Amino acid sequence: MAVEKGSKVKVEYTGTLEDGTEFDSSVKHGKPIEFEAGSGQMIKGFDDAIIGMEVNEEKEITLKPEEAYGNPNPQMVKEVPREQLPKEEEPKEGMMLMVGLPNGAQIPAKIAEVGEETVKIDLNHPLAGKTLHFKLKVVEVA
């Protein structure tokens, strides 16, 4: 049975960067990811790649930033007063924080620059601007 738009699927995957660094793997999490194919729950390139695949079929794909998390948006880099940051740790460039949104959700942000009074935080997805490689295996189609 081939994956079609709207199929409920389970997919095993391993994602790596261009230098071979692994950034995520369903195998390490111990269970495949479940989603509805073509519904926009996954990044576009991943979603598109599984359409037409059969159960137990494996595929390797390479996604340009536009097919994954997009390119970094300079408007997503914000300057905030240092006193708004958690007090437990001294802010350092490259450090990751969780930032609360008005709707209650939390998103990761990376400290881009630390100044005397302010800190620049980058709210772009950590994989924005990166070319991603995935090994995919469809394990179930419903």
N, C-alpha and C positions, 0 to 999 in steps of 0.2 A: 504494500500500500504506500503510495507516494504522498509526501507532504503537500498539502494544498493550502491556499489562504483560508484561514479559519480552522485548520486542523489543530487539535490539542497535541502538543509534542513534548517529548522528553529528549534532551540533547546533552551529551557529555561534551565538554570542551576544555581546551587549554589555550589561554591567550598569552602571547609573548610580544615583546617590543622588538624593534629591528635588531638590537644588539643581542637578542636571545633571552633577555631577562623575562622570567615568567611574572605576569601581573595578576593572573587569576586562573583558577582551574576548578571545575566541578569535581574532578577526580579527587583532589585534595579535600574538598568539602564533603566527599563521601556520597554525594547523590547528584544525579543530573538536574539540570535546570528545566523547569516546566513552564510553558507559555503557549499562547495561541499564535500560530504562525500568521504573519502579515498584519498583526493588529497594532503594531507600533510599540509593543511592550519592550522590545529589544532594539539595539541600535540598528539602523537601516541596513547596513551591509550584512550583518549577522542574520537578520530577519530574511532578507532577500536570498541569501546563500542556501538556506535550508529548503526553500520551495523546490519541489521536484525530487528531493532526496528520498530514498527508501530506508526502511528499518535496517539497521546494521551497516548502512553505507557510511563511509568515512570520506572526509574532504578537508583539504587545507586551503585557506583563503587568506588574502592580504587585503586589508581595508585602508584606504587613504583617509586622512582626518575627516573629509567631507562625508564619508560613509559611516563614520564612527561618532566621535564626540565633537567634531567640528574643529575649527581653528580658534586659538585663544582670542577672546574679545577684550580689547584694552579697557572698555567701559566696565568690565567685571573686576577691575583692580580698584579697590577703594582704600582711602586713607581714613583711619579711625584713631581716636585718642587712645593713648596707651592705657589709661585708667579703665577703658571698657573691656580690656582683655582679662582673662583669668589671672588672679594674683599668685597662684601656687608656683608658677614657673616664670623665669625671666624669658621674654620673647626672643627667639633667635630666627634668623633668616633660614627658610626651608622647613621650619616647624609647621606641623599640621594642627589645625583647630577645628572644632565643630561650631558652626555659626547658626544661631536660631533665626528662622524666618518668621514674618508676621503670622503666617498660617500655622505655626507650631512645628513645622518640619525643620530638620537640621541638615545642613550640607557641609561637606568638608571645605576648608579654605587653607591655603598655604600662605605663610608669612613671606612676603616678597622683599620687604625692606624694613629695617628697624631704625627709627629716628629718636631724637631726644623726647619729643612730646607725642609723636604719632607713629603709627605702624601702618605700612601698606599691606593689605591682604588681597590675595588673588582668589576670586570666587569661581574662576574657570574650572571645569572638570579637570582633575589631575591628568587625565589622558588626552585632553584637548591638544590638537596640533601634532599628535603622534600617529604614525602608521602602525597598525596593529595586525598581528598574524594570529590566526586561530586554526586549531585542529578541531574538527567537528565530527561527531558520530551521533546519528539519530538512533535512539534506543527504543522509542515507542511513538506510535502515531495512533491517535484515537479520532 
